[in-house]
Structure formats: C-alpha cells, structure tokens
Amino acid sequence: MEKRVLDTSNQDAGIRLNKFLSDAGLCSRREADRLVKEQRVRINDVVAVMGQRVFEGDKVSVDGREVGNTDTKLELIAFNKPRGIECTTSKSVKNNIVDYIDYPVRIYPIGRLDKDSQGLILLTNDGSLVNEILRGRYDHEKEYEVIVDKPVTDEFIRNMSGPVHILDTVTKPSKVRKISKCKFNIIITQGLNRQIRRMCEVFGFKVRDLKRIRIMNIELGSLPTGQYRSVTKEEYTKLLSMLKGK
C-alpha cells in the first residue's frame, strides 16, 4: 500500500502538536491531547504544553521515543471485533482493542463499535484518513445485521427507517429491511452513541445481537471473529475515490 507523508506545508506558522502526532500515525488528536496533559510528550527535550505548535527542525518525542517526520507506510486493517472488546487505545481499559489485536505497528480504531456489539471496525495509523471517514456530514454508509427480542413487523421497519427522536436530536433516514422473524438489516449514515439500540428501544424492541457487516465499500465478509486482514489495494483505492467524491 502507498506511503503517506506528513503534511509539512506552511511550516512558517508551524503545525498544532495534536495534528502533528495524528498525522504521524501515532494516535488520534484527542488521544494526543491526553498524552500532552499527562506530560508524556516533549518538544526539543522540553515537556510540551497544550496548544503548542511544531516547527520544521523540532524534535518531538512520546515516552522517550522520537516521532519522525518522515515517510510512513500506511497501515489499514479490517477487524472482526468480538463482543466484550472496547474500541479504545487506553491501556488502562481492560480488553482494549489495541492490546487484543497486538498489531506490530501503532494503530487506532476509526470510530467506535460498542462493547456489546460485534463485527467490522477499521484501524489505521493515518490520522487524516480517520478524520475523512468520520465526518458525519458526508453520509458514509455503515451496514448492520440486528436480532431483536420479538418479531419484526412492517410497522417497525417503517418506524426504524426514520427519522427517530433519540439523544435530543433526530436521526437521518435509514434503509431497513426484514431478514427473518426477529432479524433485520439496517444501513445508517450517522454514528450516534448506541444509535441502533436506542432507536429500537423507542419502539419497544430490545437488541439481542448487533453485528456491523460493512463500512462504506469495506465488507466484513467471511472474516472470522477476532481476526483481522489488511484492506486490499483495490478496496483502498475505491475508498479514497468515495472520500474525494464528497
């Protein structure tokens, strides 16, 4: 897969530290801020502070290891997350996704899949790719198979197609179809907290099993639970074209 190069444009004005660390593939911007608060980041051997900028020639290190401003090989994997695994890079959280996968290169998840759910999640070392995929206004599709606690009715399918009032807002319309007695397929374009579970609860249904099977053009397919694979060159090329098309 192609190499990604850190953005060093406009170095006269510098680059925000959290963006520098994110573009370097070390972590998300939010986690970068956490590392700075914990005084684990240094610039030119001096403890960094929130909001600091990195300039050309600066030496940046995290936990004593230098973060290079050089070509970085893109890592992008598809992982079939089991239930019980949390989508966080925090080592203090038991059963965190990074420790579970134990990937040889530092990667972090693109978005979240709640602890009680299973299925497809993408992980990468490219912070800019994370930001592009997560921009909710672009209506990137995510597809799920859901089993509920009672028979799926035509009325339920119509109601779930939305919009649905949850979390003091309304969901965007969804594509919903019945698969079997208590199972349905749903395609959403948002990432609200426990969105599908909350939508079901509005109409008196409880989710028994939820599995994500697709993110944009990347499909879970027959990937075994707890296993990961590299995203193919063809998948990545199409993904980029979809992102640029927005």
C-alpha positions as CSV (number, residue, x, y, z in Angstrom):
1,M,0.0,0.0,0.0
2,E,1.2,3.5,-0.7
3,K,3.1,5.6,1.8
4,R,1.6,8.7,3.4
5,V,3.7,11.7,4.0
6,L,3.2,14.1,7.0
7,D,1.9,17.5,5.9
8,T,4.8,19.9,6.4
9,S,3.2,22.8,4.4
10,N,3.1,26.2,6.0
11,Q,5.9,25.4,8.4
12,D,6.5,29.1,9.0
13,A,3.3,29.0,11.1
14,G,4.0,25.6,12.5
15,I,1.6,22.8,13.0
16,R,-0.5,22.1,16.1
17,L,1.1,19.3,18.2
18,N,-2.0,17.2,18.3
19,K,-2.3,17.3,14.5
20,F,1.4,16.5,14.1
21,L,1.1,13.4,16.3
22,S,-2.1,12.4,14.5
23,D,-0.6,12.8,11.0
24,A,2.4,10.8,12.1
25,G,0.1,7.9,12.7
26,L,0.7,7.8,16.4
27,C,-2.8,8.4,17.7
28,S,-5.9,10.4,17.3
29,R,-5.9,14.1,18.0
30,R,-8.0,13.5,21.1
31,E,-5.5,11.0,22.4
32,A,-2.7,13.3,21.5
33,D,-4.2,15.9,23.8
34,R,-4.4,13.3,26.6
35,L,-0.7,12.4,26.1
36,V,0.2,16.1,26.4
37,K,-1.8,16.5,29.6
38,E,-0.1,13.5,31.0
39,Q,3.3,15.2,30.2
40,R,4.4,12.3,28.1
41,V,5.2,14.5,25.1
42,R,8.4,16.5,24.7
43,I,9.5,19.0,22.0
44,N,13.2,19.5,21.8
45,D,13.6,17.7,25.2
46,V,11.2,20.1,26.9
47,V,7.8,18.9,28.2
48,A,5.1,20.0,25.8
49,V,2.0,22.0,26.7
50,M,-1.5,22.1,25.3
51,G,-1.9,24.1,22.1
52,Q,1.9,24.1,21.3
53,R,3.0,24.1,17.7
54,V,5.7,22.1,16.0
55,F,8.1,23.8,13.6
56,E,10.4,22.5,11.0
57,G,13.5,21.0,12.7
58,D,11.8,20.4,16.0
59,K,12.4,17.1,17.7
60,V,9.2,15.6,19.1
61,S,9.1,12.5,21.3
62,V,6.5,10.5,23.2
63,D,7.5,8.4,26.2
64,G,11.1,9.0,25.2
65,R,10.7,7.7,21.6
66,E,11.1,10.2,18.8
67,V,8.3,10.7,16.4
68,G,9.8,11.0,12.9
69,N,8.6,13.5,10.3
70,T,9.4,11.0,7.5
71,D,7.5,8.8,5.1
72,T,5.2,6.5,7.0
73,K,3.9,3.3,5.5
74,L,0.1,3.3,5.6
75,E,-1.5,0.6,7.7
76,L,-5.2,0.0,7.3
77,I,-6.8,-3.2,8.6
78,A,-10.3,-4.6,8.8
79,F,-11.0,-6.4,12.1
80,N,-14.0,-8.5,13.2
81,K,-14.4,-7.3,16.7
82,P,-15.8,-9.8,19.2
83,R,-18.3,-8.8,21.9
84,G,-16.6,-7.6,25.1
85,I,-13.7,-5.8,23.4
86,E,-13.7,-2.0,23.8
87,C,-12.7,0.3,21.0
88,T,-10.1,2.4,22.9
89,T,-6.4,2.7,22.8
90,S,-6.2,3.3,26.5
91,K,-4.0,0.7,28.2
92,S,-5.8,1.2,31.4
93,V,-9.1,-0.2,30.0
94,K,-9.4,-3.9,30.3
95,N,-10.0,-5.7,27.0
96,N,-9.0,-2.7,24.9
97,I,-8.9,-3.3,21.2
98,V,-5.2,-2.4,20.7
99,D,-4.0,-5.0,23.2
100,Y,-6.3,-7.6,21.9
101,I,-5.1,-7.3,18.3
102,D,-1.4,-6.8,19.3
103,Y,-0.6,-5.3,15.9
104,P,3.2,-4.8,15.3
105,V,2.7,-1.1,14.3
106,R,0.8,1.6,16.4
107,I,-2.7,1.8,15.0
108,Y,-6.0,3.0,16.4
109,P,-9.7,2.5,15.5
110,I,-11.7,4.6,13.1
111,G,-14.8,5.4,15.1
112,R,-16.3,3.0,17.6
113,L,-18.3,-0.2,17.9
114,D,-19.8,-0.5,21.4
115,K,-18.6,-3.2,23.8
116,D,-21.7,-5.3,23.4
117,S,-21.6,-5.3,19.6
118,Q,-19.5,-7.3,17.2
119,G,-18.4,-7.0,13.6
120,L,-16.4,-4.8,11.3
121,I,-14.2,-2.0,12.5
122,L,-11.3,-0.4,10.6
123,L,-8.0,0.5,12.3
124,T,-5.2,2.6,10.8
125,N,-2.1,4.6,11.6
126,D,-3.2,7.5,9.4
127,G,-4.9,10.3,11.4
128,S,-6.1,12.2,8.3
129,L,-7.9,9.1,7.0
130,V,-9.7,8.8,10.3
131,N,-10.9,12.4,10.1
132,E,-12.1,12.0,6.5
133,I,-14.1,8.8,7.2
134,L,-15.7,10.1,10.4
135,R,-17.0,13.4,9.0
136,G,-20.7,12.6,9.6
137,R,-22.0,15.3,7.2
138,Y,-20.7,13.2,4.3
139,D,-23.3,10.4,4.9
140,H,-20.8,7.5,4.8
141,E,-22.8,4.3,5.0
142,K,-22.5,1.7,7.7
143,E,-24.5,-1.6,7.5
144,Y,-25.6,-3.8,10.3
145,E,-27.5,-7.1,10.9
146,V,-29.6,-6.9,14.1
147,I,-31.5,-9.5,16.1
148,V,-34.2,-8.2,18.4
149,D,-36.3,-9.8,21.2
150,K,-39.6,-10.1,19.3
151,P,-40.9,-10.5,15.8
152,V,-40.1,-7.7,13.3
153,T,-43.2,-6.1,11.9
154,D,-43.9,-3.9,8.8
155,E,-44.7,-1.1,11.2
156,F,-41.4,-1.5,13.0
157,I,-39.5,-1.4,9.7
158,R,-41.3,1.8,8.7
159,N,-40.6,3.4,12.0
160,M,-36.9,2.4,12.1
161,S,-36.5,4.0,8.6
162,G,-36.7,7.3,10.5
163,P,-36.2,9.9,11.4
164,V,-36.3,8.8,15.0
165,H,-36.0,11.0,18.1
166,I,-33.1,10.0,20.3
167,L,-30.5,11.8,22.4
168,D,-32.2,15.2,22.0
169,T,-31.9,15.0,18.2
170,V,-33.4,13.2,15.3
171,T,-31.7,10.5,13.2
172,K,-31.2,10.8,9.5
173,P,-33.3,8.4,7.4
174,S,-32.1,4.8,7.4
175,K,-32.5,1.9,4.9
176,V,-34.1,-1.0,6.8
177,R,-35.3,-4.4,5.6
178,K,-36.5,-7.6,7.3
179,I,-34.3,-10.7,7.1
180,S,-36.2,-13.2,9.2
181,K,-38.7,-13.4,12.1
182,C,-36.6,-11.4,14.6
183,K,-33.7,-10.2,12.4
184,F,-33.4,-7.1,10.2
185,N,-30.7,-5.3,8.2
186,I,-30.1,-1.5,8.6
187,I,-27.9,1.0,6.8
188,I,-27.2,4.2,8.7
189,T,-25.1,7.3,7.9
190,Q,-24.5,8.6,11.4
191,G,-22.5,7.4,14.4
192,L,-24.6,8.5,17.4
193,N,-23.9,6.8,20.7
194,R,-25.5,3.3,20.7
195,Q,-27.8,4.6,17.9
196,I,-29.4,1.4,16.6
197,R,-30.1,0.1,20.2
198,R,-31.6,3.4,21.2
199,M,-33.8,3.5,18.0
200,C,-35.1,0.0,18.7
201,E,-35.9,1.0,22.3
202,V,-38.0,3.9,21.2
203,F,-40.4,1.3,19.5
204,G,-40.3,-1.2,22.4
205,F,-37.7,-3.6,21.0
206,K,-34.5,-4.8,22.7
207,V,-31.4,-5.7,20.7
208,R,-30.2,-9.2,21.4
209,D,-27.3,-9.2,18.8
210,L,-25.8,-6.5,16.7
211,K,-23.2,-7.0,14.0
212,R,-21.6,-4.5,11.7
213,I,-21.0,-6.0,8.2
214,R,-19.9,-3.0,6.1
215,I,-18.3,0.4,6.3
216,M,-18.6,2.3,3.0
217,N,-17.1,-0.2,0.5
218,I,-15.3,-2.4,3.0
219,E,-17.2,-5.6,3.8
220,L,-16.8,-8.0,6.7
221,G,-17.4,-11.0,4.5
222,S,-16.2,-14.3,6.0
223,L,-13.6,-12.8,8.2
224,P,-13.6,-14.9,11.4
225,T,-14.5,-13.3,14.7
226,G,-11.4,-12.0,16.5
227,Q,-9.3,-12.0,13.3
228,Y,-8.1,-9.1,11.1
229,R,-6.9,-8.6,7.5
230,S,-5.2,-5.9,5.5
231,V,-7.5,-3.8,3.4
232,T,-6.7,-4.6,-0.2
233,K,-5.2,-2.1,-2.7
234,E,-8.5,-2.2,-4.7
235,E,-10.6,-1.5,-1.6
236,Y,-8.3,1.3,-0.5
237,T,-8.4,2.9,-4.0
238,K,-12.2,2.8,-4.1
239,L,-12.4,4.1,-0.5
240,L,-10.2,7.1,-1.5
241,S,-12.4,7.8,-4.5
242,M,-15.5,7.7,-2.4
243,L,-14.0,10.2,0.1
244,K,-12.8,12.5,-2.7
245,G,-16.3,12.3,-4.3
246,K,-17.8,14.0,-1.3
